[in-house]
Amino acid sequence: MKVGFIGCGNLGSSLIKGILNAGALQAEEIVASDVSDEKLKELGKFGIETTTDNKKLVEHCDVIFIAVKPDIVESVLEETKEFSEGKLFVSVAAGVSTKFIEARTGARVIRVMPNICGLVGRMASCFSLGTRALREDGKLVEKLLAGMGTTFKVDEKLMNAVTGLSGSGPAYFYFIVQALQEAGVELGLSSEVALKLAAQTAKGAGEVILREGKTLEELIEMVCTPKGTTVEGLKVLEERKVADALRDAVKAAARRAKELSR
Ligand SMILES: NC(=O)c1ccc[n+]([C@@H]2O[C@H](COP(=O)([O-])OP(=O)(O)OC[C@H]3O[C@@H](n4cnc5c(N)ncnc54)[C@H](OP(=O)(O)O)[C@@H]3O)[C@@H](O)[C@H]2O)c1
Protein backbone atom coordinates (compact mmCIF):
# COMPACT_ATOMS: atom_id res chain seq x y z
CA MET A 1 0.00 0.00 0.00
CA LYS A 2 1.21 3.51 -0.85
CA VAL A 3 0.06 6.41 1.28
CA GLY A 4 0.50 9.95 0.00
CA PHE A 5 0.44 13.27 1.81
CA ILE A 6 -0.43 16.44 -0.09
CA GLY A 7 0.71 19.38 2.04
CA CYS A 8 3.61 18.83 4.42
CA GLY A 9 3.38 21.85 6.70
CA ASN A 10 2.75 21.76 10.43
CA LEU A 11 0.07 19.11 10.32
CA GLY A 12 1.09 17.03 7.30
CA SER A 13 4.67 16.64 8.49
CA SER A 14 3.54 15.80 12.04
CA LEU A 15 1.25 13.08 10.62
CA ILE A 16 4.10 11.61 8.58
CA LYS A 17 6.50 11.64 11.54
CA GLY A 18 3.82 10.29 13.88
CA ILE A 19 2.93 7.42 11.54
CA LEU A 20 6.62 6.54 11.06
CA ASN A 21 7.33 6.74 14.80
CA ALA A 22 4.36 4.48 15.52
CA GLY A 23 5.63 1.99 12.92
CA ALA A 24 2.16 2.04 11.33
CA LEU A 25 3.78 2.44 7.89
CA GLN A 26 7.30 1.94 6.58
CA ALA A 27 9.14 4.85 4.93
CA GLU A 28 8.93 3.16 1.52
CA GLU A 29 5.13 3.14 1.75
CA ILE A 30 4.95 6.95 2.08
CA VAL A 31 5.04 9.66 -0.60
CA ALA A 32 4.97 13.34 0.35
CA SER A 33 4.08 16.30 -1.83
CA ASP A 34 4.41 20.00 -1.14
CA VAL A 35 5.11 23.20 -3.05
CA SER A 36 8.10 23.81 -0.80
CA ASP A 37 11.32 22.01 -1.73
CA GLU A 38 12.72 22.87 1.67
CA LYS A 39 9.96 21.02 3.55
CA LEU A 40 10.33 18.03 1.22
CA LYS A 41 14.09 17.95 1.72
CA GLU A 42 13.55 17.81 5.47
CA LEU A 43 11.08 14.91 5.13
CA GLY A 44 13.31 13.15 2.60
CA LYS A 45 15.73 12.55 5.48
CA PHE A 46 13.24 9.96 6.80
CA GLY A 47 13.73 7.94 3.63
CA ILE A 48 10.33 8.69 2.14
CA GLU A 49 9.70 9.53 -1.51
CA THR A 50 8.98 13.19 -2.17
CA THR A 51 7.51 15.09 -5.11
CA THR A 52 6.08 18.46 -6.02
CA ASP A 53 3.67 16.77 -8.43
CA ASN A 54 0.29 16.21 -6.73
CA LYS A 55 -1.12 14.47 -9.81
CA LYS A 56 1.67 11.92 -9.87
CA LEU A 57 1.22 11.33 -6.14
CA VAL A 58 -2.52 10.63 -6.50
CA GLU A 59 -1.88 8.40 -9.51
CA HIS A 60 0.60 6.25 -7.59
CA CYS A 61 -0.96 6.16 -4.11
CA ASP A 62 -3.92 4.16 -2.76
CA VAL A 63 -4.60 6.44 0.19
CA ILE A 64 -4.07 10.20 -0.01
CA PHE A 65 -4.03 12.50 3.00
CA ILE A 66 -4.98 16.06 2.08
CA ALA A 67 -3.24 18.39 4.50
CA VAL A 68 -3.21 21.73 2.69
CA LYS A 69 -4.99 24.81 4.06
CA PRO A 70 -8.77 24.59 3.62
CA ASP A 71 -8.86 27.28 0.91
CA ILE A 72 -6.34 25.30 -1.20
CA VAL A 73 -8.28 22.02 -1.04
CA GLU A 74 -10.54 22.78 -4.01
CA SER A 75 -7.64 23.51 -6.37
CA VAL A 76 -5.82 20.34 -5.27
CA LEU A 77 -8.98 18.28 -5.92
CA GLU A 78 -9.40 19.89 -9.34
CA GLU A 79 -5.75 19.30 -10.21
CA THR A 80 -5.81 15.60 -9.25
CA LYS A 81 -9.39 14.72 -10.27
CA GLU A 82 -8.49 12.52 -13.23
CA PHE A 83 -6.67 10.05 -10.95
CA SER A 84 -9.05 10.17 -7.96
CA GLU A 85 -11.41 7.34 -8.97
CA GLY A 86 -10.99 4.31 -6.70
CA LYS A 87 -8.70 6.16 -4.27
CA LEU A 88 -9.26 6.87 -0.60
CA PHE A 89 -8.91 10.58 0.23
CA VAL A 90 -8.38 11.39 3.89
CA SER A 91 -8.86 15.09 4.48
CA VAL A 92 -7.68 16.85 7.61
CA ALA A 93 -8.78 20.28 6.37
CA ALA A 94 -10.87 22.13 8.95
CA GLY A 95 -14.40 22.83 7.79
CA VAL A 96 -14.19 20.92 4.50
CA SER A 97 -16.98 18.35 4.39
CA THR A 98 -16.80 14.86 2.91
CA LYS A 99 -19.68 15.96 0.64
CA PHE A 100 -17.57 18.83 -0.76
CA ILE A 101 -14.75 16.43 -1.65
CA GLU A 102 -17.06 13.70 -2.97
CA ALA A 103 -18.70 16.22 -5.31
CA ARG A 104 -15.33 17.13 -6.83
CA THR A 105 -13.65 13.71 -7.11
CA GLY A 106 -14.38 10.06 -7.75
CA ALA A 107 -12.68 9.18 -4.45
CA ARG A 108 -13.95 7.51 -1.31
CA VAL A 109 -13.58 10.11 1.44
CA ILE A 110 -12.85 10.17 5.15
CA ARG A 111 -12.63 13.39 7.10
CA VAL A 112 -10.29 13.59 10.07
CA MET A 113 -9.77 16.25 12.70
CA PRO A 114 -6.35 15.48 14.15
CA ASN A 115 -4.04 17.64 16.21
CA ILE A 116 -0.33 18.24 16.07
CA CYS A 117 0.41 16.01 19.08
CA GLY A 118 0.67 13.07 16.66
CA LEU A 119 4.25 14.23 16.38
CA VAL A 120 4.92 12.57 19.75
CA GLY A 121 2.31 9.80 19.56
CA ARG A 122 -0.19 11.66 21.74
CA MET A 123 -2.71 12.83 19.15
CA ALA A 124 -6.39 13.26 20.00
CA SER A 125 -8.44 12.88 16.83
CA CYS A 126 -11.85 12.09 15.41
CA PHE A 127 -12.88 10.82 12.00
CA SER A 128 -16.09 10.61 9.95
CA LEU A 129 -16.84 8.46 6.93
CA GLY A 130 -18.17 9.96 3.72
CA THR A 131 -21.00 8.25 1.86
CA ARG A 132 -18.70 6.25 -0.44
CA ALA A 133 -16.17 5.19 2.21
CA LEU A 134 -16.08 1.48 2.98
CA ARG A 135 -15.98 -0.10 6.41
CA GLU A 136 -12.41 -1.26 5.76
CA ASP A 137 -11.44 2.33 4.84
CA GLY A 138 -12.65 3.38 8.28
CA LYS A 139 -10.70 0.54 9.90
CA LEU A 140 -7.51 1.50 8.04
CA VAL A 141 -7.72 5.18 9.00
CA GLU A 142 -8.65 4.27 12.57
CA LYS A 143 -5.54 2.05 12.77
CA LEU A 144 -3.26 4.82 11.46
CA LEU A 145 -4.74 7.40 13.84
CA ALA A 146 -4.84 5.08 16.85
CA GLY A 147 -1.12 4.39 16.34
CA MET A 148 -0.53 8.08 17.03
CA GLY A 149 -2.80 8.41 20.07
CA THR A 150 -6.52 8.30 20.71
CA THR A 151 -9.20 8.41 18.05
CA PHE A 152 -13.00 8.30 17.92
CA LYS A 153 -15.42 7.85 15.06
CA VAL A 154 -18.01 10.63 15.21
CA ASP A 155 -20.96 11.90 13.26
CA GLU A 156 -19.64 14.51 10.81
CA LYS A 157 -21.90 17.20 12.25
CA LEU A 158 -19.79 17.05 15.44
CA MET A 159 -16.56 17.89 13.61
CA ASN A 160 -16.79 21.61 14.44
CA ALA A 161 -16.98 20.75 18.14
CA VAL A 162 -13.96 18.45 17.79
CA THR A 163 -12.09 21.20 15.93
CA GLY A 164 -12.79 23.70 18.73
CA LEU A 165 -11.79 21.26 21.46
CA SER A 166 -8.93 19.00 20.38
CA GLY A 167 -7.95 20.36 16.94
CA SER A 168 -7.21 23.81 18.36
CA GLY A 169 -6.68 22.44 21.87
CA PRO A 170 -2.88 22.15 21.92
CA ALA A 171 -2.67 25.95 21.52
CA TYR A 172 -4.84 26.47 24.62
CA PHE A 173 -2.49 24.31 26.65
CA TYR A 174 0.59 26.10 25.28
CA PHE A 175 -1.04 29.37 26.26
CA ILE A 176 -1.71 28.10 29.79
CA VAL A 177 1.80 26.63 30.13
CA GLN A 178 3.23 29.98 29.00
CA ALA A 179 1.33 31.79 31.76
CA LEU A 180 2.46 29.22 34.36
CA GLN A 181 6.05 29.60 33.15
CA GLU A 182 5.85 33.40 33.44
CA ALA A 183 4.50 33.09 36.97
CA GLY A 184 7.36 30.73 37.86
CA VAL A 185 9.90 33.21 36.50
CA GLU A 186 8.29 36.08 38.42
CA LEU A 187 8.69 33.94 41.55
CA GLY A 188 12.41 33.48 40.85
CA LEU A 189 12.70 30.23 38.83
CA SER A 190 14.78 30.19 35.67
CA SER A 191 12.79 30.33 32.47
CA GLU A 192 13.95 26.84 31.47
CA VAL A 193 13.10 25.20 34.79
CA ALA A 194 9.72 26.99 34.96
CA LEU A 195 8.83 25.82 31.42
CA LYS A 196 9.79 22.21 32.11
CA LEU A 197 7.91 22.16 35.42
CA ALA A 198 4.79 23.58 33.78
CA ALA A 199 4.94 21.30 30.72
CA GLN A 200 5.65 18.15 32.73
CA THR A 201 2.81 19.05 35.09
CA ALA A 202 0.43 19.40 32.10
CA LYS A 203 1.63 16.08 30.69
CA GLY A 204 1.43 14.28 34.03
CA ALA A 205 -2.00 15.70 34.86
CA GLY A 206 -3.36 14.49 31.49
CA GLU A 207 -1.87 11.01 31.95
CA VAL A 208 -3.37 10.74 35.43
CA ILE A 209 -6.84 11.60 34.07
CA LEU A 210 -6.52 8.96 31.35
CA ARG A 211 -5.00 6.21 33.51
CA GLU A 212 -6.42 6.48 37.03
CA GLY A 213 -10.13 6.17 36.28
CA LYS A 214 -11.00 8.81 38.90
CA THR A 215 -13.42 11.67 38.34
CA LEU A 216 -12.02 15.17 37.83
CA GLU A 217 -13.58 16.21 41.16
CA GLU A 218 -11.75 13.34 42.92
CA LEU A 219 -8.48 14.31 41.25
CA ILE A 220 -8.85 17.97 42.20
CA GLU A 221 -9.54 16.86 45.75
CA MET A 222 -6.39 14.69 45.74
CA VAL A 223 -4.28 17.82 45.17
CA CYS A 224 -6.20 20.11 47.50
CA THR A 225 -5.21 19.79 51.14
CA PRO A 226 -7.87 21.62 53.18
CA LYS A 227 -6.61 25.12 54.02
CA GLY A 228 -3.53 24.35 51.90
CA THR A 229 -1.88 26.00 48.93
CA THR A 230 -3.86 24.63 45.96
CA VAL A 231 -7.22 25.87 47.26
CA GLU A 232 -5.78 29.39 47.32
CA GLY A 233 -4.74 29.02 43.67
CA LEU A 234 -8.08 27.53 42.61
CA LYS A 235 -9.93 30.33 44.40
CA VAL A 236 -8.24 32.85 42.06
CA LEU A 237 -9.15 30.76 38.99
CA GLU A 238 -12.77 30.69 40.14
CA GLU A 239 -12.89 34.44 40.97
CA ARG A 240 -11.45 35.26 37.52
CA LYS A 241 -13.92 32.87 35.84
CA VAL A 242 -11.18 30.96 34.01
CA ALA A 243 -13.50 27.96 33.41
CA ASP A 244 -16.00 30.27 31.64
CA ALA A 245 -13.19 31.70 29.50
CA LEU A 246 -12.01 28.22 28.46
CA ARG A 247 -15.55 27.09 27.63
CA ASP A 248 -16.03 30.24 25.54
CA ALA A 249 -12.69 29.67 23.78
CA VAL A 250 -13.73 26.18 22.63
CA LYS A 251 -17.12 27.49 21.49
CA ALA A 252 -15.55 30.44 19.61
CA ALA A 253 -13.20 28.08 17.76
CA ALA A 254 -16.08 25.70 16.96
CA ARG A 255 -18.15 28.66 15.73
CA ARG A 256 -15.28 29.76 13.48
CA ALA A 257 -14.97 26.20 12.14
CA LYS A 258 -18.68 26.34 11.29
CA GLU A 259 -18.29 29.73 9.57
CA LEU A 260 -15.44 28.32 7.46
CA SER A 261 -17.37 25.14 6.63
CA ARG A 262 -17.96 24.05 3.09
N1 LIG B 1 -2.02 23.00 12.39
C1 LIG B 1 -2.84 22.30 13.13
O1 LIG B 1 -2.67 22.13 14.34
C2 LIG B 1 -4.06 21.64 12.49
C3 LIG B 1 -4.94 20.89 13.31
C4 LIG B 1 -6.03 20.26 12.70
C5 LIG B 1 -6.24 20.37 11.32
N2 LIG B 1 -5.38 21.13 10.58
C6 LIG B 1 -5.64 21.22 9.13
O2 LIG B 1 -4.48 20.79 8.45
C7 LIG B 1 -4.35 21.48 7.22
C8 LIG B 1 -2.95 22.01 7.12
O3 LIG B 1 -2.71 22.92 8.16
P1 LIG B 1 -1.22 23.34 8.57
O4 LIG B 1 -1.31 24.07 9.82
O5 LIG B 1 -0.33 22.13 8.45
O6 LIG B 1 -0.88 24.33 7.34
P2 LIG B 1 0.54 24.66 6.74
O7 LIG B 1 1.59 24.56 7.79
O8 LIG B 1 0.39 25.93 5.96
O9 LIG B 1 0.79 23.45 5.72
C9 LIG B 1 0.22 23.36 4.44
C10 LIG B 1 1.34 23.00 3.47
O10 LIG B 1 0.77 22.78 2.18
C11 LIG B 1 1.62 23.45 1.24
N3 LIG B 1 0.86 23.69 0.01
C12 LIG B 1 0.21 24.84 -0.37
N4 LIG B 1 -0.37 24.65 -1.57
C13 LIG B 1 -0.08 23.36 -1.94
C14 LIG B 1 -0.39 22.58 -3.09
N5 LIG B 1 -1.12 23.06 -4.09
N6 LIG B 1 0.09 21.32 -3.14
C15 LIG B 1 0.85 20.80 -2.15
N7 LIG B 1 1.17 21.51 -1.04
C16 LIG B 1 0.71 22.76 -0.94
C17 LIG B 1 2.04 24.69 1.96
O11 LIG B 1 3.14 25.33 1.35
P3 LIG B 1 3.29 26.94 1.50
O12 LIG B 1 3.40 27.20 2.98
O13 LIG B 1 4.55 27.24 0.76
O14 LIG B 1 2.05 27.53 0.91
C18 LIG B 1 2.38 24.11 3.33
O15 LIG B 1 3.67 23.54 3.35
C19 LIG B 1 -5.39 22.61 7.22
O16 LIG B 1 -6.43 22.30 6.34
C20 LIG B 1 -5.88 22.66 8.66
O17 LIG B 1 -7.25 22.96 8.72
C21 LIG B 1 -4.30 21.75 11.14
The ligand as an SDF file (V2000), in Angstrom:
LIG
                    3D

 48 52  0  0  0  0  0  0  0  0999 V2000
   -2.0200   23.0010   12.3920 N   0  0  0  0  0  0  0  0  0  0  0  0
   -2.8410   22.2990   13.1260 C   0  0  0  0  0  0  0  0  0  0  0  0
   -2.6710   22.1330   14.3370 O   0  0  0  0  0  0  0  0  0  0  0  0
   -4.0620   21.6440   12.4940 C   0  0  0  0  0  0  0  0  0  0  0  0
   -4.9390   20.8910   13.3060 C   0  0  0  0  0  0  0  0  0  0  0  0
   -6.0260   20.2570   12.6990 C   0  0  0  0  0  0  0  0  0  0  0  0
   -6.2400   20.3750   11.3220 C   0  0  0  0  0  0  0  0  0  0  0  0
   -5.3840   21.1250   10.5790 N   0  0  0  0  0  0  0  0  0  0  0  0
   -5.6370   21.2230    9.1340 C   0  0  0  0  0  0  0  0  0  0  0  0
   -4.4850   20.7890    8.4470 O   0  0  0  0  0  0  0  0  0  0  0  0
   -4.3550   21.4840    7.2180 C   0  0  0  0  0  0  0  0  0  0  0  0
   -2.9450   22.0070    7.1170 C   0  0  0  0  0  0  0  0  0  0  0  0
   -2.7090   22.9200    8.1570 O   0  0  0  0  0  0  0  0  0  0  0  0
   -1.2220   23.3370    8.5680 P   0  0  0  0  0  0  0  0  0  0  0  0
   -1.3070   24.0720    9.8160 O   0  0  0  0  0  0  0  0  0  0  0  0
   -0.3280   22.1250    8.4530 O   0  0  0  0  0  0  0  0  0  0  0  0
   -0.8840   24.3250    7.3410 O   0  0  0  0  0  0  0  0  0  0  0  0
    0.5390   24.6620    6.7390 P   0  0  0  0  0  0  0  0  0  0  0  0
    1.5850   24.5650    7.7860 O   0  0  0  0  0  0  0  0  0  0  0  0
    0.3880   25.9290    5.9570 O   0  0  0  0  0  0  0  0  0  0  0  0
    0.7870   23.4470    5.7220 O   0  0  0  0  0  0  0  0  0  0  0  0
    0.2200   23.3570    4.4400 C   0  0  0  0  0  0  0  0  0  0  0  0
    1.3430   22.9960    3.4740 C   0  0  0  0  0  0  0  0  0  0  0  0
    0.7730   22.7840    2.1830 O   0  0  0  0  0  0  0  0  0  0  0  0
    1.6160   23.4460    1.2400 C   0  0  0  0  0  0  0  0  0  0  0  0
    0.8630   23.6940    0.0130 N   0  0  0  0  0  0  0  0  0  0  0  0
    0.2060   24.8360   -0.3680 C   0  0  0  0  0  0  0  0  0  0  0  0
   -0.3690   24.6500   -1.5680 N   0  0  0  0  0  0  0  0  0  0  0  0
   -0.0760   23.3640   -1.9420 C   0  0  0  0  0  0  0  0  0  0  0  0
   -0.3860   22.5840   -3.0880 C   0  0  0  0  0  0  0  0  0  0  0  0
   -1.1220   23.0640   -4.0910 N   0  0  0  0  0  0  0  0  0  0  0  0
    0.0940   21.3210   -3.1450 N   0  0  0  0  0  0  0  0  0  0  0  0
    0.8500   20.8030   -2.1470 C   0  0  0  0  0  0  0  0  0  0  0  0
    1.1700   21.5060   -1.0360 N   0  0  0  0  0  0  0  0  0  0  0  0
    0.7140   22.7600   -0.9410 C   0  0  0  0  0  0  0  0  0  0  0  0
    2.0400   24.6900    1.9630 C   0  0  0  0  0  0  0  0  0  0  0  0
    3.1420   25.3270    1.3530 O   0  0  0  0  0  0  0  0  0  0  0  0
    3.2930   26.9380    1.5030 P   0  0  0  0  0  0  0  0  0  0  0  0
    3.3970   27.2020    2.9820 O   0  0  0  0  0  0  0  0  0  0  0  0
    4.5460   27.2420    0.7610 O   0  0  0  0  0  0  0  0  0  0  0  0
    2.0490   27.5270    0.9130 O   0  0  0  0  0  0  0  0  0  0  0  0
    2.3790   24.1120    3.3340 C   0  0  0  0  0  0  0  0  0  0  0  0
    3.6650   23.5420    3.3530 O   0  0  0  0  0  0  0  0  0  0  0  0
   -5.3910   22.6080    7.2210 C   0  0  0  0  0  0  0  0  0  0  0  0
   -6.4280   22.3020    6.3400 O   0  0  0  0  0  0  0  0  0  0  0  0
   -5.8780   22.6570    8.6590 C   0  0  0  0  0  0  0  0  0  0  0  0
   -7.2520   22.9620    8.7160 O   0  0  0  0  0  0  0  0  0  0  0  0
   -4.3000   21.7550   11.1360 C   0  0  0  0  0  0  0  0  0  0  0  0
  1  2  1  0
  2  3  2  0
  2  4  1  0
  4  5  1  0
  4 48  2  0
  5  6  2  0
  6  7  1  0
  7  8  2  0
  8  9  1  0
  8 48  1  0
  9 10  1  0
  9 46  1  0
 10 11  1  0
 11 12  1  0
 11 44  1  0
 12 13  1  0
 13 14  1  0
 14 15  2  0
 14 16  1  0
 14 17  1  0
 17 18  1  0
 18 19  2  0
 18 20  1  0
 18 21  1  0
 21 22  1  0
 22 23  1  0
 23 24  1  0
 23 42  1  0
 24 25  1  0
 25 26  1  0
 25 36  1  0
 26 27  1  0
 26 35  1  0
 27 28  2  0
 28 29  1  0
 29 30  1  0
 29 35  2  0
 30 31  1  0
 30 32  2  0
 32 33  1  0
 33 34  2  0
 34 35  1  0
 36 37  1  0
 36 42  1  0
 37 38  1  0
 38 39  2  0
 38 40  1  0
 38 41  1  0
 42 43  1  0
 44 45  1  0
 44 46  1  0
 46 47  1  0
M  CHG  2   8   1  16  -1
M  END
$$$$
